[in-house]
Amino acid sequence: MSDRYQSFSKSPIGQLFVKNLGLPSPQKLDRYTEGAPLVDGTVVVGGHGRLTETLTTALDNLGIAAVHLAAGSTASKEEKYKGLVFDATGISSPEELIALQEFFTPLLRSLKVCARVVVIGTNPTQTGSTDEQIAQRALEGFTRSLGKEIGNGSTANLVYVAPGAESTLESTLAFFLSPKSAYVSGQVARLGLTGTKKAAKVTDQAKPLAGKVAIVTGASRGIGEQIARVLHRDGATVLGIDVPQAASELQVLMKELDGDQLTLDITGKDAAQRIAHHVKEKHGGVDIVVHNAGITRDKKLANMADDRWNSVIAVNLSAPERITAELLEQGLINKNGRIVGVSSIAGIAGNVGQTNYAASKAGVIGFVDAVAPTLKNDITINAVAPGFIITAMTAAVPFATREVGQRMNAMAQGGLPVDVAEAIAWYASPGSSAVNGNVVRVCGQMMLGA
């Protein structure tokens, strides 16, 4: 689905309007295509901390060309760079935050379009002093602000790496430095805060999910379809689940992806048991469980009927909880397995007419928070929180509302279903075993509310 305003803003007359009226001019975003390099260009690495050697090894393993700057040195002013990575783990006081300005200010004008900035720090709760905790927490404000300044389709994100989890950085760098994170900016990822601090080996970067089985609910169309496609691209066998009314679409998709299918209502009393039975009989277990199925039944609370409230909570929140509990109880989620919930920006910032939907999506975040510390066998649980994603459903939103939703973010455009799918594929990677209990927004960095 095309963005007509974006096309208009790049036309000769559109450029005139944009310039004279101060209108947003969204950059066409780079998105990953199968077989392409993770980074099409050079990344500059700076800073000094405990991740210096890890960064060198990780970038080399990922095939990313890098220039490492020693303290006090500067990169070439003539060359254009595709990414900047700064190791801020060595910053232990507020005064030392000046290192951020000294590294980034000379380089920001040397970035290509759709560049990537990644700041790496230590989770403030795991620092060794009050001054260090203050300085490391300051990185969030810095990164979120830079994400809103940087422009040209570029992004800025922060990765907190727990002490002892240094070797787990590779899959997260691959995501945040590549076009896979096209619509993810101003976000904070936390590695090794709960669960394991080790990363499973990824034997094939092109097919990291080879041999894995992935459940995707609500798989027949929209975001669910793209999740199924991306997980299949990365090597997984997909078990698509959807309601009986979507059976024909699901069958066509799963045939195309050489996957498996199951039609049922996930809110049914025996749905969790039926899914578990199918997984056990057909696959012996599952490696990735993506709770994507969701519905809206919008009304202001003053006019909200019981059935509107109950149906949204049942599909969006209660069903994922029951399905996960059943799969875990039967031991059907394999070692180093992944559970991913699909939340929403509405669950973080709220939305008029969506008290039921926002409650359900905030509940998904609560589900992640509650379950993450309890998981064993290196199983993880995380969530994505999409913002305005261009789908057939959002195409039906009134024009003015749709335009506001698309433009009020740092990218000045809506995201695509594949942007949500790529974030889920990052969580699903065997190398992401230290990424547990995270909620990352796929929203182009909303300007207001979150």
PyMOL commands that set and color helices and strands:
alter all, ss='L'
color gray80, all
select helices_A, chain A and resi 4-9+12-21+52-61+94-104+108-110+124-126+130-149+166-168+170-176+179-181+222-233+244-256+271-282+301-303+306-329+346-349+355-374+392-395+399-407+417-428+430-432
alter helices_A, ss='H'
color red, helices_A
select strands_A, chain A and resi 42-47+65-68+81-87+111-121+155-161+188-191+213-217+237-242+260-263+286-291+333-342+380-386+439-442
alter strands_A, ss='S'
color yellow, strands_A
deselect
rebuild
show_as cartoon
